[in-house]
Amino acid sequence: MSDEVRLNPNLLVQYLQKPAEEFTKRDIVRFIEENEIRMVNFRYVGGDGRLKRLNFVIQNRAQLDRLLSSGERVDGSSLFSFVDAGSSDLYVIPRFKTAFVNPFSEIPALDVLCSYYDVDGKPLASAPEQVLRKAAQVLKRRTGMDMEAMGELEYYIFSSGKTPYQTAAQKGYHESSPFSRFEKLRCEAMEAIAAAGGVIKYGHSEVGAIRGEDEEGYMEQHEIEFSPVPLEDAADQLVVAKWMLRMLGYKYGVPISFAPKVVVGHAGSGLHIHSRLLKNGRNMLVKSGKLSDVARKLIAGELKLAPSLTAFGNTVPLSYLRLVPHQEAPTNICWGDRNRSTLVRVPLGWLSVGDMVRDANPLEPESPMLASEKQTIEFRSPDGSANVYLLLAGLAVAARHGLAEMPDALDYAEKLYVDVNIFEHKEIEEKLPQLPGSCWESAERLERDRAVYEEYGVFSPALIDDTIRMLKSYEDRDLSERLYGDSQAIQKLVDEFFHHM
């Protein structure tokens, strides 16, 4: 038995003694029968980006076999605004590799993520998971490279009552219990997500620590960061993780929100996305110990499409109260090394650092470090309002654009490189292009760039039209200026979108 299987926290991987990618219908049936599972739940993502559920009580093996073989029918017009009610029937078909034991169900249940298919049994072209699949396939066809990604999932937990251990405002970064009140909940969430197949890098408390005016209310920010996996898996893991965190909040009676902003002047919550490009299993972002031209072209593509990418990554008016200066959220389109004031950041990648483990532990033998495998590129503007499938699809389109469609990609990247905190150098900040300041502006930028997204049939025109319509429906032009100093109006906006995403 390989270590990959023996140490894997996924309950099905442990029991079936095989990686999830190899799960078959027979495996799922066997697990259900031998573990006394009594219910199967189909899970699929709606147009609002949240996981939906369809419950099935298992009655006999023939019924279970039919369910797993042919899926079920759902009303697409109630799930997606771009599906017409006159022809709304869709199929949901389970993807066996995504199956996991539901840790919250009182009835022993197995959940499995599904894909949408149309009346002809073809993948629904506008379904979020299908858009992402096509984006990854086209990227591979045009560049010969596979893209992997992972998200940094930030969220706030809200509670009442005083605590004897106080954390100062904006000083919660990597705090531990007893000063971090909800470390236990975070660790329980990490364990549940890993048991469902999520590949987690680490978890920690984040900067945000906010006390209410009466000293009774308390808001504490946390983060769970994943490890790079193929694009479709990365999206699946994030939607399952958000659902699990909310379920734990419900279990313990503490609201959990992924809203981009909960209190003006305090840290907002982002959904930073790290990505890397692989060819024959090798990370192409590094060459000879330095950032490669492939990496710079990837960065160029992300910077070029950054304004329109907000249409998938920053989808509610509240998003644009986070994208303001001096809050560690980007406002200008630029990139840099280890620079948290930029839109795209090249984080530390263990390049040219020697054997640090042996230095800290002299008794250890030499252990060569595969530093290049750790290097990623971080895109910092998205937040919890993102439809993660469409966001990752957009980032794959941006990679394709930079690598295969921008002849000036390297010059473009060089022009937008900065090596200072731009918020402290106004003369530099004023020369840089800016991200949109509202959903309305985001929609306009998507309209301008739509041909890039629609190329090769990745995003359908209907999906782009629907996204533009949704963003413009908020009528939020100049919203930040209109709400400036109006705490009641801002709080009303926070309340409206507290659980929107």
C-alpha positions as CSV (number, residue, x, y, z in Angstrom):
1,M,0.0,0.0,0.0
2,S,1.4,3.4,-1.0
3,D,1.9,6.2,1.6
4,E,-0.5,8.3,-0.6
5,V,-3.3,5.8,0.2
6,R,-2.2,4.8,3.8
7,L,-1.9,8.4,5.1
8,N,-4.8,9.8,3.1
9,P,-7.6,11.2,5.4
10,N,-10.3,10.6,2.8
11,L,-12.5,7.9,4.3
12,L,-13.3,6.3,1.0
13,V,-9.6,6.2,-0.1
14,Q,-8.7,4.5,3.1
15,Y,-11.5,1.9,2.9
16,L,-11.2,1.2,-0.9
17,Q,-7.4,1.3,-0.8
18,K,-7.2,3.3,-4.0
19,P,-6.9,7.0,-5.0
20,A,-10.2,8.9,-5.6
21,E,-9.4,9.3,-9.3
22,E,-9.8,5.5,-9.7
23,F,-13.2,5.2,-8.0
24,T,-15.8,3.3,-10.0
25,K,-19.5,2.7,-9.6
26,R,-18.7,-0.7,-8.2
27,D,-16.5,0.9,-5.5
28,I,-19.2,3.3,-4.5
29,V,-21.8,0.5,-4.2
30,R,-19.4,-1.6,-2.2
31,F,-18.6,1.2,0.2
32,I,-22.3,1.9,0.7
33,E,-23.2,-1.7,1.3
34,E,-20.3,-2.5,3.7
35,N,-20.6,0.7,5.7
36,E,-24.4,0.7,6.2
37,I,-24.9,4.0,4.3
38,R,-28.6,4.7,4.1
39,M,-28.8,7.8,1.9
40,V,-27.1,9.2,-1.1
41,N,-27.0,13.0,-1.7
42,F,-26.4,14.5,-5.1
43,R,-24.6,17.9,-4.8
44,Y,-24.2,20.4,-7.6
45,V,-23.4,24.1,-7.8
46,G,-26.2,26.6,-8.8
47,G,-25.9,29.9,-10.4
48,D,-25.4,31.5,-7.0
49,G,-22.2,29.5,-6.5
50,R,-23.6,27.5,-3.6
51,L,-23.9,23.7,-3.3
52,K,-27.4,22.4,-3.8
53,R,-28.6,18.9,-2.6
54,L,-31.0,16.2,-3.8
55,N,-31.6,13.4,-1.3
56,F,-32.1,9.7,-2.1
57,V,-33.0,7.0,0.5
58,I,-31.4,3.8,-0.6
59,Q,-34.1,1.1,-1.0
60,N,-32.3,-1.7,-2.8
61,R,-29.3,-2.4,-4.9
62,A,-31.1,-2.1,-8.2
63,Q,-32.3,1.3,-7.3
64,L,-28.8,2.4,-6.2
65,D,-27.3,1.0,-9.4
66,R,-29.9,3.0,-11.5
67,L,-29.2,6.1,-9.6
68,L,-25.4,5.9,-10.0
69,S,-25.7,4.9,-13.7
70,S,-28.2,7.4,-15.0
71,G,-28.3,10.3,-12.5
72,E,-31.5,12.3,-12.0
73,R,-33.5,15.1,-13.6
74,V,-33.6,18.7,-12.2
75,D,-35.2,22.1,-13.1
76,G,-32.4,24.1,-14.7
77,S,-34.4,27.3,-14.8
78,S,-34.6,27.3,-11.0
79,L,-30.8,26.9,-10.7
80,F,-29.6,29.2,-13.5
81,S,-31.0,32.4,-14.8
82,F,-29.7,31.7,-18.3
83,V,-31.8,28.5,-18.6
84,D,-35.2,29.1,-20.2
85,A,-38.2,27.7,-18.3
86,G,-39.6,26.4,-21.5
87,S,-36.8,23.9,-21.9
88,S,-35.4,23.7,-18.4
89,D,-34.9,20.0,-17.7
90,L,-31.3,19.0,-17.1
91,Y,-29.6,15.8,-15.9
92,V,-27.3,15.7,-12.9
93,I,-24.7,12.9,-13.3
94,P,-22.5,11.9,-10.3
95,R,-18.7,12.2,-10.6
96,F,-17.5,9.2,-8.5
97,K,-14.1,10.6,-7.6
98,T,-15.8,13.3,-5.6
99,A,-17.8,11.0,-3.2
100,F,-17.4,11.6,0.5
101,V,-19.1,10.7,3.8
102,N,-21.3,13.5,5.0
103,P,-20.0,14.3,8.5
104,F,-23.2,16.3,9.5
105,S,-26.0,13.9,8.5
106,E,-27.8,12.1,11.3
107,I,-28.7,9.4,8.7
108,P,-25.4,7.8,7.4
109,A,-25.1,9.4,4.0
110,L,-22.7,9.6,1.1
111,D,-22.5,12.9,-0.9
112,V,-21.2,13.1,-4.4
113,L,-20.7,16.1,-6.7
114,C,-22.5,16.1,-10.0
115,S,-22.1,17.6,-13.5
116,Y,-25.0,19.0,-15.6
117,Y,-26.0,17.4,-18.9
118,D,-28.6,18.7,-21.5
119,V,-31.5,17.1,-23.2
120,D,-29.2,15.4,-25.7
121,G,-27.0,13.9,-23.0
122,K,-24.2,16.4,-23.7
123,P,-22.4,18.4,-21.0
124,L,-24.3,21.7,-20.5
125,A,-22.0,24.2,-22.2
126,S,-22.8,27.0,-19.7
127,A,-22.6,25.0,-16.5
128,P,-19.8,26.3,-14.3
129,E,-17.9,23.0,-14.0
130,Q,-18.1,22.5,-17.8
131,V,-16.8,25.9,-18.5
132,L,-13.8,25.2,-16.3
133,R,-13.2,21.8,-17.9
134,K,-13.2,23.4,-21.4
135,A,-10.9,26.2,-20.2
136,A,-8.4,23.7,-18.9
137,Q,-8.6,21.6,-22.1
138,V,-8.1,24.5,-24.4
139,L,-5.1,25.8,-22.3
140,K,-3.5,22.3,-22.6
141,R,-4.2,22.2,-26.3
142,R,-2.8,25.6,-27.0
143,T,0.3,25.6,-24.7
144,G,1.0,21.9,-23.9
145,M,0.7,22.7,-20.2
146,D,-1.7,21.8,-17.4
147,M,-2.7,24.4,-14.8
148,E,-3.1,23.7,-11.1
149,A,-4.5,26.1,-8.6
150,M,-5.4,26.5,-4.9
151,G,-7.3,29.0,-2.9
152,E,-6.8,30.9,0.3
153,L,-10.2,30.8,1.9
154,E,-10.7,33.6,4.4
155,Y,-13.8,34.0,6.5
156,Y,-15.1,35.7,9.7
157,I,-16.7,33.9,12.7
158,F,-19.1,36.0,14.7
159,S,-19.9,35.5,18.4
160,S,-21.3,37.3,21.4
161,G,-20.0,37.5,25.0
162,K,-16.7,38.7,26.4
163,T,-13.5,36.6,26.5
164,P,-10.7,36.9,29.2
165,Y,-8.2,36.9,26.3
166,Q,-8.4,39.8,24.0
167,T,-6.7,40.2,20.6
168,A,-6.0,43.8,19.6
169,A,-7.8,45.0,16.4
170,Q,-6.0,44.0,13.2
171,K,-3.5,41.9,15.2
172,G,-5.0,38.4,14.8
173,Y,-2.5,37.1,12.3
174,H,-1.4,33.5,13.3
175,E,-2.7,34.0,16.8
176,S,-3.2,30.8,18.8
177,S,-5.7,29.8,21.5
178,P,-6.6,31.0,24.0
179,F,-6.3,34.3,22.2
180,S,-7.8,32.8,19.1
181,R,-11.3,31.8,20.3
182,F,-12.2,29.7,17.3
183,E,-9.0,27.7,16.6
184,K,-10.9,24.5,17.5
185,L,-13.7,25.1,15.0
186,R,-11.1,25.8,12.3
187,C,-9.2,22.6,13.0
188,E,-12.5,20.6,13.1
189,A,-13.3,22.1,9.7
190,M,-9.9,21.2,8.3
191,E,-10.3,17.6,9.4
192,A,-13.8,17.3,7.8
193,I,-12.6,18.9,4.6
194,A,-9.6,16.6,4.4
195,A,-11.8,13.5,5.0
196,A,-13.9,14.6,2.1
197,G,-10.9,14.8,-0.2
198,G,-9.7,18.4,0.2
199,V,-5.9,18.8,-0.1
200,I,-5.2,21.3,2.7
201,K,-1.8,23.1,3.1
202,Y,-2.5,24.7,6.5
203,G,-4.9,26.8,8.5
204,H,-4.4,29.8,10.8
205,S,-6.1,32.8,12.3
206,E,-6.0,35.9,10.1
207,V,-5.5,39.6,10.7
208,G,-9.1,40.5,11.5
209,A,-10.1,40.8,15.2
210,I,-13.0,43.1,15.7
211,R,-14.8,43.9,18.9
212,G,-18.3,45.4,19.0
213,E,-18.9,48.9,20.4
214,D,-20.4,47.3,23.5
215,E,-17.4,45.0,23.9
216,E,-19.8,42.1,23.8
217,G,-19.8,41.2,20.1
218,Y,-16.7,39.8,18.6
219,M,-15.6,38.9,15.0
220,E,-12.6,36.8,14.4
221,Q,-11.0,36.1,11.0
222,H,-9.5,32.8,9.9
223,E,-8.0,31.2,6.8
224,I,-7.8,27.7,5.4
225,E,-5.3,27.4,2.5
226,F,-5.2,24.5,0.1
227,S,-2.5,22.9,-1.9
228,P,-2.2,23.1,-5.7
229,V,-4.4,20.5,-7.5
230,P,-5.9,20.3,-11.0
231,L,-8.3,23.2,-11.7
232,E,-11.6,21.2,-11.5
233,D,-10.5,19.6,-8.2
234,A,-9.5,23.0,-6.8
235,A,-13.0,24.4,-7.5
236,D,-14.7,21.3,-6.0
237,Q,-12.7,21.5,-2.8
238,L,-13.5,25.2,-2.3
239,V,-17.3,24.8,-2.6
240,V,-17.3,21.8,-0.3
241,A,-15.1,23.7,2.2
242,K,-17.4,26.7,2.3
243,W,-20.4,24.5,2.8
244,M,-18.7,22.6,5.6
245,L,-17.6,25.7,7.4
246,R,-21.2,27.1,7.3
247,M,-22.4,23.7,8.6
248,L,-20.0,23.9,11.5
249,G,-21.1,27.5,12.2
250,Y,-24.7,26.3,12.3
251,K,-23.7,23.4,14.6
252,Y,-22.1,25.7,17.1
253,G,-24.5,28.6,16.7
254,V,-22.0,31.1,15.4
255,P,-22.5,32.7,12.0
256,I,-19.7,32.3,9.5
257,S,-19.4,34.7,6.5
258,F,-17.1,34.9,3.4
259,A,-18.3,38.4,2.7
260,P,-15.5,40.6,1.3
261,K,-16.1,43.3,3.9
262,V,-17.8,43.2,7.3
263,V,-16.6,46.5,8.9
264,V,-15.1,49.4,7.1
265,G,-11.5,50.1,8.3
266,H,-10.9,46.5,9.2
267,A,-9.4,43.7,7.1
268,G,-11.7,42.3,4.5
269,S,-11.8,38.6,3.4
270,G,-10.3,37.6,0.1
271,L,-10.0,34.5,-1.9
272,H,-6.5,34.7,-3.2
273,I,-5.8,32.1,-6.0
274,H,-2.3,30.6,-6.5
275,S,-1.6,28.8,-9.7
276,R,1.2,27.0,-11.5
277,L,1.8,25.5,-14.9
278,L,3.1,22.0,-15.4
279,K,4.5,20.2,-18.4
280,N,5.2,16.5,-18.0
281,G,4.8,16.9,-14.3
282,R,7.4,19.7,-14.0
283,N,6.7,23.2,-12.7
284,M,7.3,25.6,-15.6
285,L,7.3,28.8,-13.5
286,V,11.0,28.4,-12.6
287,K,14.0,27.9,-14.9
288,S,17.6,27.8,-13.6
289,G,16.6,28.9,-10.2
290,K,14.8,32.0,-11.4
291,L,11.3,33.0,-12.5
292,S,10.8,31.8,-16.1
293,D,9.5,33.5,-19.2
294,V,6.5,31.1,-18.9
295,A,5.7,32.6,-15.5
296,R,6.1,36.2,-16.8
297,K,3.7,35.4,-19.7
298,L,1.2,33.9,-17.2
299,I,1.5,37.1,-15.2
300,A,1.0,39.3,-18.3
301,G,-2.2,37.4,-19.1
302,E,-3.6,37.8,-15.6
303,L,-2.8,41.5,-15.6
304,K,-4.2,42.1,-19.1
305,L,-7.6,40.5,-18.2
306,A,-7.6,41.6,-14.5
307,P,-10.4,44.2,-14.9
308,S,-12.8,41.7,-16.5
309,L,-11.8,38.8,-14.2
310,T,-13.5,40.8,-11.4
311,A,-16.7,39.8,-13.2
312,F,-16.2,36.3,-11.9
313,G,-14.1,37.0,-8.7
314,N,-15.8,40.1,-7.2
315,T,-19.5,39.8,-8.0
316,V,-21.3,41.9,-5.4
317,P,-21.2,45.6,-4.6
318,L,-19.6,44.8,-1.2
319,S,-16.6,43.5,-3.1
320,Y,-15.6,47.0,-4.0
321,L,-15.5,48.2,-0.4
322,R,-12.7,45.7,0.1
323,L,-10.7,46.8,-3.0
324,V,-9.5,50.1,-1.5
325,P,-5.9,51.3,-0.7
326,H,-4.0,50.4,2.6
327,Q,-6.1,47.3,3.4
328,E,-3.7,44.7,1.9
329,A,-6.2,44.4,-1.0
330,P,-5.1,45.4,-4.5
331,T,-6.5,48.4,-6.4
332,N,-3.8,48.9,-9.1
333,I,-2.9,46.5,-11.9
334,C,0.8,45.5,-11.3
335,W,2.9,42.7,-10.0
336,G,6.0,42.1,-7.8
337,D,8.1,39.7,-5.8
338,R,6.8,39.1,-2.2
339,N,4.9,42.4,-2.5
340,R,1.4,42.4,-0.9
341,S,0.5,45.8,-2.3
342,T,0.3,44.4,-5.9
343,L,-2.4,42.6,-7.7
344,V,-0.2,39.6,-8.7
345,R,2.4,38.5,-6.2
346,V,5.3,36.1,-6.6
347,P,5.5,34.5,-3.1
348,L,8.7,33.1,-1.6
349,G,9.4,29.8,-3.4
350,W,12.3,28.3,-1.6
351,L,14.7,29.2,-4.4
352,S,18.5,29.4,-3.6
353,V,18.0,29.0,0.1
354,G,20.1,25.9,0.8
355,D,19.3,23.1,3.3
356,M,17.6,25.1,6.0
357,V,16.3,21.9,7.8
358,R,19.8,20.7,8.3
359,D,20.9,24.1,9.6
360,A,18.1,24.1,12.1
361,N,18.7,20.4,12.9
362,P,22.4,19.5,12.7
363,L,21.8,15.8,13.2
364,E,19.8,15.5,10.0
365,P,21.4,14.3,6.8
366,E,21.4,16.5,3.7
367,S,18.0,16.6,2.1
368,P,17.9,18.2,-1.4
369,M,15.0,20.6,-1.7
370,L,12.8,20.5,-4.8
371,A,12.3,24.2,-4.5
372,S,10.9,24.8,-8.0
373,E,7.9,22.6,-7.3
374,K,6.7,25.0,-4.6
375,Q,6.7,28.2,-6.8
376,T,3.3,29.6,-7.5
377,I,1.8,32.9,-8.8
378,E,-0.8,34.6,-6.5
379,F,-3.8,36.5,-7.9
380,R,-5.0,38.7,-5.0
381,S,-8.2,40.5,-6.1
382,P,-10.9,37.8,-5.8
383,D,-13.1,37.3,-2.7
384,G,-15.7,35.0,-1.3
385,S,-18.4,36.2,-3.7
386,A,-16.6,34.5,-6.6
387,N,-18.1,31.6,-8.5
388,V,-15.0,29.6,-8.2
389,Y,-15.5,27.5,-11.3
390,L,-15.9,30.6,-13.5
391,L,-13.1,32.4,-11.7
392,L,-10.6,29.5,-12.3
393,A,-11.8,29.2,-15.8
394,G,-11.1,32.9,-16.3
395,L,-7.6,32.5,-14.9
396,A,-7.0,29.6,-17.3
397,V,-8.2,31.8,-20.2
398,A,-5.8,34.5,-18.9
399,A,-2.9,32.0,-18.9
400,R,-3.7,30.9,-22.4
401,H,-4.0,34.6,-23.5
402,G,-0.6,35.5,-22.0
403,L,1.2,32.4,-23.3
404,A,-0.3,32.0,-26.8
405,E,-2.1,35.3,-27.8
406,M,0.0,38.2,-26.5
407,P,3.1,38.7,-28.6
408,D,4.2,41.5,-26.3
409,A,3.6,39.6,-23.1
410,L,7.1,39.8,-21.7
411,D,7.3,43.6,-22.4
412,Y,3.8,44.0,-20.8
413,A,4.9,42.2,-17.7
414,E,8.1,44.2,-17.4
415,K,6.2,47.5,-17.7
416,L,3.9,46.7,-14.8
417,Y,6.5,45.3,-12.4
418,V,7.0,47.2,-9.1
419,D,9.3,46.7,-6.2
420,V,7.9,49.1,-3.7
421,N,4.8,49.5,-1.6
422,I,2.8,51.4,-4.2
423,F,0.5,52.9,-1.5
424,E,3.6,54.8,-0.2
425,H,4.7,56.0,-3.6
426,K,1.9,58.0,-5.1
427,E,4.0,58.9,-8.2
428,I,4.1,55.2,-9.1
429,E,0.5,54.4,-8.1
430,E,-0.9,57.2,-10.3
431,K,0.7,55.8,-13.4
432,L,-0.7,52.3,-13.0
433,P,-4.0,51.1,-14.5
434,Q,-6.7,50.4,-11.9
435,L,-9.2,47.7,-11.2
436,P,-12.9,48.4,-11.6
437,G,-14.6,50.3,-8.7
438,S,-18.0,48.7,-9.0
439,C,-19.9,45.7,-10.4
440,W,-21.1,48.1,-13.2
441,E,-17.5,48.9,-14.2
442,S,-16.6,45.2,-14.0
443,A,-19.5,44.3,-16.4
444,E,-18.3,47.0,-18.9
445,R,-14.8,45.5,-18.8
446,L,-16.2,42.0,-19.4
447,E,-18.1,43.3,-22.4
448,R,-14.9,44.7,-23.7
449,D,-12.9,41.5,-23.3
450,R,-15.7,39.0,-24.0
451,A,-14.1,37.8,-27.3
452,V,-11.1,36.4,-25.3
453,Y,-13.3,34.4,-23.0
454,E,-15.6,33.2,-25.8
455,E,-12.7,32.1,-28.0
456,Y,-12.6,28.3,-28.6
457,G,-16.1,28.0,-27.1
458,V,-14.9,28.2,-23.5
459,F,-17.4,30.7,-22.2
460,S,-20.8,30.7,-24.0
461,P,-22.2,34.1,-25.2
462,A,-25.3,33.4,-23.1
463,L,-23.2,33.0,-19.9
464,I,-21.3,36.2,-20.6
465,D,-24.6,38.1,-21.3
466,D,-26.1,36.7,-18.1
467,T,-23.0,37.7,-16.1
468,I,-23.1,41.3,-17.5
469,R,-26.8,41.6,-16.8
470,M,-26.4,40.4,-13.2
471,L,-23.6,42.7,-12.4
472,K,-25.3,45.8,-13.9
473,S,-28.6,45.0,-12.0
474,Y,-26.9,46.2,-8.8
475,E,-26.8,49.8,-10.2
476,D,-23.7,50.4,-8.1
477,R,-21.8,53.0,-10.1
478,D,-19.9,55.3,-7.8
479,L,-21.2,53.3,-4.8
480,S,-18.0,53.9,-2.7
481,E,-18.3,57.6,-3.1
482,R,-22.0,57.6,-2.4
483,L,-21.6,55.6,0.8
484,Y,-18.5,57.3,2.1
485,G,-19.0,58.1,5.8
486,D,-22.6,56.7,5.8
487,S,-22.1,53.9,8.4
488,Q,-25.8,53.0,8.4
489,A,-26.0,52.5,4.6
490,I,-22.7,50.5,4.6
491,Q,-24.1,48.2,7.4
492,K,-27.2,47.7,5.4
493,L,-25.1,46.6,2.4
494,V,-23.1,44.3,4.6
495,D,-26.3,42.7,6.0
496,E,-27.7,42.3,2.4
497,F,-24.6,40.3,1.2
498,F,-23.6,38.7,4.5
499,H,-24.5,35.2,3.2
500,H,-25.0,36.0,-0.4
501,M,-22.0,34.0,-1.7
